[in-house]
Amino acid sequence: MTDLAPLRRALLSVSDKSGLVEFGRALAARGVELLSTGGTAKTLRQAGLEVRDVADVTGFPEMMDGRVKTLHPVVHGGLLALRDNDDHVGAMQAHDIAPIDLVVVNLYPFEETVAKGAAYGNVIENIDIGGPAMIRSAAKNHGFVTVVVDVEDYDTVLAELDAQDGQTTYALRQKLAQTAYARTAAYDTAVSTWMAGEVAQTPRRRTFGGTLTQTLRYGENPHQQAAFYTDGSTAPGVATAQQHQGKELSYNNINDTDAAFQLVSEFDPAQGPACAIIKHANPCGVAQGATLTEAYTRAFDCDRTSAFGGIIALNQPLDAATAEEISAIFTEVVIAPSADAAAMEIFSKKKNLRLLTTGGLANPQAAGLAVRQVSGGYLVQDKDVGQITADDLKVVTKRQPSAQELSDLLFAWTVAKHVKSNAIIYVKDGATVGVGAGQMSRVDSTRIAARKAQDMAEAMGLPAPLTQGSVVASDAFFPFADGLVTAAEAGATALIQPGGSMRDDEVIAAADAAGLAMVFTSMRHFRH
């Protein structure tokens, strides 16, 4: 192997034909012989380029609906032969195998086919076989062969050929080989993940893949390197959103914006405007309102201090009135399905504010996986898509909740799903009025949420905290009655919790003694 390898013969077989003609024309202009297959060859010929069919080289026609065309010793021998190995060179000469110096392959659109909801048989036909085989052969022999799997690398290869008199350097070939192996790994990941869903079982081996979207300035902290990878999903969200203004999103921005958007997407726009304000991945205010502006101001009034520098998510298009209200304080990111021209004009004066539009809301019931790395492995679980309705609730106290309490209890339970455990949420009239998150003790979360409500009442000049007459949601059962008693002391009149504690009877008795209504969900929403 030498550092420089001449590029005289290229095999091109691509599904995505973006830039193909320009790249093929540039290669031909540099004296490179073009080999190709099927639709790729047709596209190149229609552009006036001279192309040799792989079938002419192998002596076998494409067959079985194109399933078999490049799986042949003449192709793979030309890719795998070590040019400085006499035995390999002798075998090439004996079997009339010519070297292939460049392979350009992008694979059948498997991920796109799955995303479109295609039928099983159609998905199977979009599993590429020959493409990955050629990619892996070329990548293994990167000491001599250049492999390209991304359209983005066409110009890089051409610039190298110009700089190196028609040759490529080992450094570039090695880099492209790594990219190639990552692509086939991600492709196989998509196939195996889809198959695991089809057979409905926990697979023996689990892989994850992604494509680099953004190299981030740093991670959670400046000493941590970080990057953002996307999985090819087209669902509305932070990965597919359009950014209209502001500097690049940071690691924490992306994490918090996703949390905000997933939460606000729980609220159907047809049921009215909703707003969620997130700080450090936890909601500090969530509300519905008659208008989007009202939803925002009610969410903001839950915890004005924490909302400073937060992330705001809206379930309806951003309008000018709401943009004016949001502009009154420093906000990192606003994410919404869309924004009108007047709102965008208002935000344009806030240079550090990032505005993202998604074209829609996330589906809160869409299946997915939650993945967390631990020392030596990964924890993988289904995404929490649990939801309840009024019919799922069991009233366990003597007093039944009123219609307004019931509505607020369901609202509070929806928010609790998105708050780090131990989670306690006070809600009044469709708005959070106190949030306690991430405490080691559930009673501490109850106290913190109540204290935040007291602080806000003082700041707003209210005669009493808004927890008076509120309802409370707990993401898991109350292990003791103390948390419930604390909520009652803060003014709560009804509670929603999973139930299932050994001391449920004690907790129910305490609720009855305080005149509270309490319902059990039989569902838990731990979020760690």
Helices and strands as residue ranges (DSSP letters): E 4-6, E 9-14, H 20-29, E 33-36, H 38-46, E 52-53, H 54-58, H 73-80, H 86-94, E 102-106, H 110-115, H 120-125, H 130-140, E 146-148, G 151-153, H 154-163, E 167-169, H 170-199, E 211-215, E 227-230, E 242-245, H 251-264, G 269-271, E 274-279, E 282-288, H 292-300, H 304-307, E 310-314, H 320-326, E 331-336, H 341-347, E 354-357, E 369-374, E 377-382, G 390-392, E 394-395, H 403-416, E 424-427, E 432-436, H 442-460, E 471-474, H 482-489, E 494-497, H 504-513, E 517-520
